[in-house]
Amino acid sequence: MDKKTISRRHLLQTLPLGIVGLACNRSEADQKQEARSEEKFTWIASTTWSPHFPILGEGMDLFAEQVKIMSGGRLTIKVYGAGEIVPAFELFDAVSQGAIQIGHGASYYWAGKIPSAGFFCSTPFGLNAQQMNAWLIAGGGMALWEEIYAKYNIIPFACGNTGVQMGGWFRKEINSVADLQGLKMRMPGLGGKIISRAGASATQIVGGEIYTSLERGVIDGAEWIGPYHDYKMGFYQVAKYYYYPGWHETGSTLEMMINKTAFEKLPPDLREMVISAAARANAWMLAEFEAKNNFYLKKLVQEENVQLRKFPEDVLQTLKKATEEVIGEMIAADPISKKVYAHQTAFKKEILQWSEVSEKAILPYL
């Protein structure tokens, strides 16, 4: 037999047995990997927002579309709005138990189950959107978030940010702390506990019920997000006083929760696609908020005669003092909250020093 025409079969017959076995094993492993790389997955995602809700729901639609494109159709994610398959406030348990693979909402919705969860969305008088991203992505915050959610079989991701929100809509003027006394306010999370400490009565109402509750006088005031969404929701038709700043949510991170078991069943390349698409959605949502809010604020003031007001100084100081009291009690009762808050506060101290000589210093000249 000519050496140049030696067959693969003859070559294998002349190789040492160990090398032949290794070659066969590699071939089997490659075949298994190829078969796995062709496997297709279909996931269900549900949100705490209405279907295709501006920016928030659209961001999840964008996320699902990007995953499908990047994966060549190997991972398809079907996105549903609140109540279509899972009630908004039952989302955490649905993801944890594997009833669905993805949930998208705000982590403070689960504060009754996990007191520290709200810190990963927004802390009153806390970090802004850019600083929240810095803390989570580069400052160690994400590792804490993952550690806390791990016991629930959930992997969290930052997936959107509203930026600084507005202080809320009110049916009457807020001229002093006295006007907060007995006021019925829609405000979830830590903000709700804090405004209650200041004398109001906070309640948690899903977004779709805010308008009707204001209109019927069930509540006297409500915060939602900011000018773009508030305009779309028509709150200016039932409340004319629009207050700022959003002391309670200074840079609210939206969360994507993924069932850990489902995530780990994905091949490594699909996992990376999910991570990349979530990061893109995170940046896109904040950009949309920043681009649209001032345009719609002008429409509210100039076209709908909304009264734009800043909270009086005594109101803001009272709320800040109440924030310190509420969080102080919270971290005294929950060691995990104490750990997370201490970590975030230490980061905040450092980044605020930097902002003094960077963004804050240049603002008067912009």
Secondary structure as a PSIPRED ss2 file (coil, helix, strand):
# PSIPRED VFORMAT (PSIPRED V4.0)

   1 M C   1.000  0.000  0.000
   2 D C   1.000  0.000  0.000
   3 K H   0.000  1.000  0.000
   4 K H   0.000  1.000  0.000
   5 T H   0.000  1.000  0.000
   6 I C   1.000  0.000  0.000
   7 S C   1.000  0.000  0.000
   8 R H   0.000  1.000  0.000
   9 R H   0.000  1.000  0.000
  10 H H   0.000  1.000  0.000
  11 L H   0.000  1.000  0.000
  12 L H   0.000  1.000  0.000
  13 Q H   0.000  1.000  0.000
  14 T H   0.000  1.000  0.000
  15 L C   1.000  0.000  0.000
  16 P C   1.000  0.000  0.000
  17 L H   0.000  1.000  0.000
  18 G H   0.000  1.000  0.000
  19 I H   0.000  1.000  0.000
  20 V H   0.000  1.000  0.000
  21 G H   0.000  1.000  0.000
  22 L H   0.000  1.000  0.000
  23 A H   0.000  1.000  0.000
  24 C H   0.000  1.000  0.000
  25 N H   0.000  1.000  0.000
  26 R H   0.000  1.000  0.000
  27 S H   0.000  1.000  0.000
  28 E H   0.000  1.000  0.000
  29 A H   0.000  1.000  0.000
  30 D H   0.000  1.000  0.000
  31 Q H   0.000  1.000  0.000
  32 K H   0.000  1.000  0.000
  33 Q H   0.000  1.000  0.000
  34 E H   0.000  1.000  0.000
  35 A H   0.000  1.000  0.000
  36 R H   0.000  1.000  0.000
  37 S H   0.000  1.000  0.000
  38 E C   1.000  0.000  0.000
  39 E C   1.000  0.000  0.000
  40 K C   1.000  0.000  0.000
  41 F E   0.000  0.000  1.000
  42 T E   0.000  0.000  1.000
  43 W E   0.000  0.000  1.000
  44 I E   0.000  0.000  1.000
  45 A E   0.000  0.000  1.000
  46 S E   0.000  0.000  1.000
  47 T E   0.000  0.000  1.000
  48 T C   1.000  0.000  0.000
  49 W C   1.000  0.000  0.000
  50 S C   1.000  0.000  0.000
  51 P C   1.000  0.000  0.000
  52 H C   1.000  0.000  0.000
  53 F C   1.000  0.000  0.000
  54 P C   1.000  0.000  0.000
  55 I C   1.000  0.000  0.000
  56 L H   0.000  1.000  0.000
  57 G H   0.000  1.000  0.000
  58 E H   0.000  1.000  0.000
  59 G H   0.000  1.000  0.000
  60 M H   0.000  1.000  0.000
  61 D H   0.000  1.000  0.000
  62 L H   0.000  1.000  0.000
  63 F H   0.000  1.000  0.000
  64 A H   0.000  1.000  0.000
  65 E H   0.000  1.000  0.000
  66 Q H   0.000  1.000  0.000
  67 V H   0.000  1.000  0.000
  68 K H   0.000  1.000  0.000
  69 I H   0.000  1.000  0.000
  70 M H   0.000  1.000  0.000
  71 S H   0.000  1.000  0.000
  72 G C   1.000  0.000  0.000
  73 G C   1.000  0.000  0.000
  74 R C   1.000  0.000  0.000
  75 L E   0.000  0.000  1.000
  76 T E   0.000  0.000  1.000
  77 I E   0.000  0.000  1.000
  78 K E   0.000  0.000  1.000
  79 V E   0.000  0.000  1.000
  80 Y E   0.000  0.000  1.000
  81 G C   1.000  0.000  0.000
  82 A C   1.000  0.000  0.000
  83 G C   1.000  0.000  0.000
  84 E C   1.000  0.000  0.000
  85 I C   1.000  0.000  0.000
  86 V C   1.000  0.000  0.000
  87 P C   1.000  0.000  0.000
  88 A H   0.000  1.000  0.000
  89 F H   0.000  1.000  0.000
  90 E H   0.000  1.000  0.000
  91 L H   0.000  1.000  0.000
  92 F H   0.000  1.000  0.000
  93 D H   0.000  1.000  0.000
  94 A H   0.000  1.000  0.000
  95 V H   0.000  1.000  0.000
  96 S H   0.000  1.000  0.000
  97 Q C   1.000  0.000  0.000
  98 G C   1.000  0.000  0.000
  99 A C   1.000  0.000  0.000
 100 I C   1.000  0.000  0.000
 101 Q C   1.000  0.000  0.000
 102 I E   0.000  0.000  1.000
 103 G E   0.000  0.000  1.000
 104 H E   0.000  0.000  1.000
 105 G E   0.000  0.000  1.000
 106 A C   1.000  0.000  0.000
 107 S H   0.000  1.000  0.000
 108 Y H   0.000  1.000  0.000
 109 Y H   0.000  1.000  0.000
 110 W H   0.000  1.000  0.000
 111 A C   1.000  0.000  0.000
 112 G C   1.000  0.000  0.000
 113 K C   1.000  0.000  0.000
 114 I C   1.000  0.000  0.000
 115 P H   0.000  1.000  0.000
 116 S H   0.000  1.000  0.000
 117 A H   0.000  1.000  0.000
 118 G H   0.000  1.000  0.000
 119 F H   0.000  1.000  0.000
 120 F H   0.000  1.000  0.000
 121 C C   1.000  0.000  0.000
 122 S C   1.000  0.000  0.000
 123 T C   1.000  0.000  0.000
 124 P C   1.000  0.000  0.000
 125 F C   1.000  0.000  0.000
 126 G C   1.000  0.000  0.000
 127 L C   1.000  0.000  0.000
 128 N C   1.000  0.000  0.000
 129 A H   0.000  1.000  0.000
 130 Q H   0.000  1.000  0.000
 131 Q H   0.000  1.000  0.000
 132 M H   0.000  1.000  0.000
 133 N H   0.000  1.000  0.000
 134 A H   0.000  1.000  0.000
 135 W H   0.000  1.000  0.000
 136 L H   0.000  1.000  0.000
 137 I H   0.000  1.000  0.000
 138 A H   0.000  1.000  0.000
 139 G C   1.000  0.000  0.000
 140 G C   1.000  0.000  0.000
 141 G H   0.000  1.000  0.000
 142 M H   0.000  1.000  0.000
 143 A H   0.000  1.000  0.000
 144 L H   0.000  1.000  0.000
 145 W H   0.000  1.000  0.000
 146 E H   0.000  1.000  0.000
 147 E H   0.000  1.000  0.000
 148 I H   0.000  1.000  0.000
 149 Y H   0.000  1.000  0.000
 150 A H   0.000  1.000  0.000
 151 K C   1.000  0.000  0.000
 152 Y C   1.000  0.000  0.000
 153 N C   1.000  0.000  0.000
 154 I E   0.000  0.000  1.000
 155 I E   0.000  0.000  1.000
 156 P E   0.000  0.000  1.000
 157 F E   0.000  0.000  1.000
 158 A E   0.000  0.000  1.000
 159 C E   0.000  0.000  1.000
 160 G E   0.000  0.000  1.000
 161 N E   0.000  0.000  1.000
 162 T C   1.000  0.000  0.000
 163 G C   1.000  0.000  0.000
 164 V C   1.000  0.000  0.000
 165 Q C   1.000  0.000  0.000
 166 M C   1.000  0.000  0.000
 167 G C   1.000  0.000  0.000
 168 G E   0.000  0.000  1.000
 169 W E   0.000  0.000  1.000
 170 F E   0.000  0.000  1.000
 171 R C   1.000  0.000  0.000
 172 K C   1.000  0.000  0.000
 173 E C   1.000  0.000  0.000
 174 I C   1.000  0.000  0.000
 175 N C   1.000  0.000  0.000
 176 S C   1.000  0.000  0.000
 177 V H   0.000  1.000  0.000
 178 A H   0.000  1.000  0.000
 179 D H   0.000  1.000  0.000
 180 L H   0.000  1.000  0.000
 181 Q C   1.000  0.000  0.000
 182 G C   1.000  0.000  0.000
 183 L C   1.000  0.000  0.000
 184 K E   0.000  0.000  1.000
 185 M E   0.000  0.000  1.000
 186 R E   0.000  0.000  1.000
 187 M C   1.000  0.000  0.000
 188 P C   1.000  0.000  0.000
 189 G H   0.000  1.000  0.000
 190 L H   0.000  1.000  0.000
 191 G H   0.000  1.000  0.000
 192 G H   0.000  1.000  0.000
 193 K H   0.000  1.000  0.000
 194 I H   0.000  1.000  0.000
 195 I H   0.000  1.000  0.000
 196 S H   0.000  1.000  0.000
 197 R H   0.000  1.000  0.000
 198 A C   1.000  0.000  0.000
 199 G C   1.000  0.000  0.000
 200 A C   1.000  0.000  0.000
 201 S E   0.000  0.000  1.000
 202 A E   0.000  0.000  1.000
 203 T E   0.000  0.000  1.000
 204 Q C   1.000  0.000  0.000
 205 I C   1.000  0.000  0.000
 206 V C   1.000  0.000  0.000
 207 G H   0.000  1.000  0.000
 208 G H   0.000  1.000  0.000
 209 E H   0.000  1.000  0.000
 210 I H   0.000  1.000  0.000
 211 Y H   0.000  1.000  0.000
 212 T H   0.000  1.000  0.000
 213 S H   0.000  1.000  0.000
 214 L H   0.000  1.000  0.000
 215 E H   0.000  1.000  0.000
 216 R C   1.000  0.000  0.000
 217 G C   1.000  0.000  0.000
 218 V C   1.000  0.000  0.000
 219 I C   1.000  0.000  0.000
 220 D C   1.000  0.000  0.000
 221 G E   0.000  0.000  1.000
 222 A E   0.000  0.000  1.000
 223 E C   1.000  0.000  0.000
 224 W C   1.000  0.000  0.000
 225 I C   1.000  0.000  0.000
 226 G C   1.000  0.000  0.000
 227 P H   0.000  1.000  0.000
 228 Y H   0.000  1.000  0.000
 229 H H   0.000  1.000  0.000
 230 D H   0.000  1.000  0.000
 231 Y H   0.000  1.000  0.000
 232 K H   0.000  1.000  0.000
 233 M H   0.000  1.000  0.000
 234 G C   1.000  0.000  0.000
 235 F H   0.000  1.000  0.000
 236 Y H   0.000  1.000  0.000
 237 Q H   0.000  1.000  0.000
 238 V C   1.000  0.000  0.000
 239 A C   1.000  0.000  0.000
 240 K C   1.000  0.000  0.000
 241 Y E   0.000  0.000  1.000
 242 Y E   0.000  0.000  1.000
 243 Y E   0.000  0.000  1.000
 244 Y E   0.000  0.000  1.000
 245 P C   1.000  0.000  0.000
 246 G C   1.000  0.000  0.000
 247 W C   1.000  0.000  0.000
 248 H C   1.000  0.000  0.000
 249 E C   1.000  0.000  0.000
 250 T C   1.000  0.000  0.000
 251 G C   1.000  0.000  0.000
 252 S C   1.000  0.000  0.000
 253 T E   0.000  0.000  1.000
 254 L E   0.000  0.000  1.000
 255 E E   0.000  0.000  1.000
 256 M E   0.000  0.000  1.000
 257 M E   0.000  0.000  1.000
 258 I E   0.000  0.000  1.000
 259 N E   0.000  0.000  1.000
 260 K H   0.000  1.000  0.000
 261 T H   0.000  1.000  0.000
 262 A H   0.000  1.000  0.000
 263 F H   0.000  1.000  0.000
 264 E H   0.000  1.000  0.000
 265 K H   0.000  1.000  0.000
 266 L C   1.000  0.000  0.000
 267 P C   1.000  0.000  0.000
 268 P H   0.000  1.000  0.000
 269 D H   0.000  1.000  0.000
 270 L H   0.000  1.000  0.000
 271 R H   0.000  1.000  0.000
 272 E H   0.000  1.000  0.000
 273 M H   0.000  1.000  0.000
 274 V H   0.000  1.000  0.000
 275 I H   0.000  1.000  0.000
 276 S H   0.000  1.000  0.000
 277 A H   0.000  1.000  0.000
 278 A H   0.000  1.000  0.000
 279 A H   0.000  1.000  0.000
 280 R H   0.000  1.000  0.000
 281 A H   0.000  1.000  0.000
 282 N H   0.000  1.000  0.000
 283 A H   0.000  1.000  0.000
 284 W H   0.000  1.000  0.000
 285 M H   0.000  1.000  0.000
 286 L H   0.000  1.000  0.000
 287 A H   0.000  1.000  0.000
 288 E H   0.000  1.000  0.000
 289 F H   0.000  1.000  0.000
 290 E H   0.000  1.000  0.000
 291 A H   0.000  1.000  0.000
 292 K H   0.000  1.000  0.000
 293 N H   0.000  1.000  0.000
 294 N H   0.000  1.000  0.000
 295 F H   0.000  1.000  0.000
 296 Y H   0.000  1.000  0.000
 297 L H   0.000  1.000  0.000
 298 K H   0.000  1.000  0.000
 299 K H   0.000  1.000  0.000
 300 L H   0.000  1.000  0.000
 301 V H   0.000  1.000  0.000
 302 Q H   0.000  1.000  0.000
 303 E H   0.000  1.000  0.000
 304 E H   0.000  1.000  0.000
 305 N C   1.000  0.000  0.000
 306 V C   1.000  0.000  0.000
 307 Q E   0.000  0.000  1.000
 308 L E   0.000  0.000  1.000
 309 R E   0.000  0.000  1.000
 310 K E   0.000  0.000  1.000
 311 F C   1.000  0.000  0.000
 312 P C   1.000  0.000  0.000
 313 E H   0.000  1.000  0.000
 314 D H   0.000  1.000  0.000
 315 V H   0.000  1.000  0.000
 316 L H   0.000  1.000  0.000
 317 Q H   0.000  1.000  0.000
 318 T H   0.000  1.000  0.000
 319 L H   0.000  1.000  0.000
 320 K H   0.000  1.000  0.000
 321 K H   0.000  1.000  0.000
 322 A H   0.000  1.000  0.000
 323 T H   0.000  1.000  0.000
 324 E H   0.000  1.000  0.000
 325 E H   0.000  1.000  0.000
 326 V H   0.000  1.000  0.000
 327 I H   0.000  1.000  0.000
 328 G H   0.000  1.000  0.000
 329 E H   0.000  1.000  0.000
 330 M H   0.000  1.000  0.000
 331 I H   0.000  1.000  0.000
 332 A H   0.000  1.000  0.000
 333 A H   0.000  1.000  0.000
 334 D C   1.000  0.000  0.000
 335 P H   0.000  1.000  0.000
 336 I H   0.000  1.000  0.000
 337 S H   0.000  1.000  0.000
 338 K H   0.000  1.000  0.000
 339 K H   0.000  1.000  0.000
 340 V H   0.000  1.000  0.000
 341 Y H   0.000  1.000  0.000
 342 A H   0.000  1.000  0.000
 343 H H   0.000  1.000  0.000
 344 Q H   0.000  1.000  0.000
 345 T H   0.000  1.000  0.000
 346 A H   0.000  1.000  0.000
 347 F H   0.000  1.000  0.000
 348 K H   0.000  1.000  0.000
 349 K H   0.000  1.000  0.000
 350 E H   0.000  1.000  0.000
 351 I H   0.000  1.000  0.000
 352 L H   0.000  1.000  0.000
 353 Q H   0.000  1.000  0.000
 354 W H   0.000  1.000  0.000
 355 S H   0.000  1.000  0.000
 356 E H   0.000  1.000  0.000
 357 V H   0.000  1.000  0.000
 358 S C   1.000  0.000  0.000
 359 E H   0.000  1.000  0.000
 360 K H   0.000  1.000  0.000
 361 A H   0.000  1.000  0.000
 362 I H   0.000  1.000  0.000
 363 L H   0.000  1.000  0.000
 364 P H   0.000  1.000  0.000
 365 Y H   0.000  1.000  0.000
 366 L C   1.000  0.000  0.000
